[in-house]
Amino acid sequence: PVIVYVYGGPGAQKVRLEWSPLLLQLFAHQGFGVLELDNRGSTNRGRDFEAPLYQRMGSVEVADQLLGIEMLKDVSWADLDNLGIFGHSYGGYMTLMSLCKAASVYKAGVAVAPVSDWTLYDSHYTERYMGLPQDNAAAYEQSSVIAHLDKLSCPLLLMHGMADDNVLFTHSTLIMAELQKLGKPFDLMTYPGAKHSMQETHVSIHRFNTILTFFNRHLKRETDA
């Protein structure tokens, strides 16, 4: 099985000529392949590479991640029938948008501290890429996770620190409420007192053990155990 580890948002470059983060090494040690790529909209490749997501958050980024999955067809050990996706912050947003817009591709996903509605996020960040909400209401609606949750069809683990002062806990409560209205099941783990980075030792240990348990349950086959 393969886990797509995604961030995907502007101002970040995840793929570098360096050792992989310890989390990705943890996934590999647990028997998962890991795919990580920087889609259009991410930084360090020039304006033409970043510009396509302008007023279109959650669109070109999802498409580029799917192109990366196409490359896995040439990897002999990659089990594309057992493909998961995981991300934190903008990566949590990308996880949800990918699960909804490419529902047949992924078998399970973990969204940590995801933005659900860009009208609720920091204006100095959001308006740089989306313009003013009153001028681009349709764009904001299409870029909202809430508008797409009716397409969610695979297992989801939603995680959030309850004292998050960056992506407020409100974002996840909106997701919970909409999924409940739609009658869709999901797993939830909240961390009282934890902020956006969720770096407290006990939170980190519990969080990553919970993620591993979730992916082991939904991605691994009996022969993988």
C-alpha positions, 0 to 999 in steps of 0.5 A: 500500500502507498500513502500520498503525503501531501501539503500542496499549498503556496509558500512551501516546498516539500520535496528536497534533496535531503533525508525524508522527514521522520514521519515518512520514514515511520510509514516506510518502516511500517510497510507503506510506500510513500509518494510526495510531490510539489504540485502547481501552486507550491513555491520555488519554481517561479510565478508560472508554476505558482499562479494556476491556483489563483482563485482556484484553490483545491483544483490544480493541486488535486489534479497534479497529485493525481498525475503523480499517482499515474507514475506509480503504475510503473512502480512494481510494488505499488498497490494502487488498490490500497492508496491512502492520503494524509496531510496537515493544515493545507495538507489536511485541506488537500486530503479532503478535496482529493478524497471528494474530487477523486473518490475512486482513487483513494481508499482512506485518508487522514486530514489533520487541522484542515481548512474547511472554508477559506472565508474563515482563514487569515485574510492576509494569506487567503486574499493574496491567492483568492481575492476578496470574498465579496468579489469572488463568492463563487470561487470561495464556494468552490474552494470550500471543502463543505461544498464537496463533502457529499462526494466523500465515500471512503474512510476518513480520520479527522484530527484537530487540536482544540486550542489551534489558533491558526486553523481554528477548531471551528473548521473541523466542527463545520466538517463534522456537522456537514458529514453528520447532516449527510449521514456519512461515517467518519473517525475523529480524534481531538486533542484538548490544549493542543495548538496547530503544530500539535508537537507536544510529546504525548500528542505526537505519540498518540497522533501518529499511533492513531494514524498508523492504526487507521491506515493499517486497518484500511489499507493493508491486506491480510497478506501484508500483516 
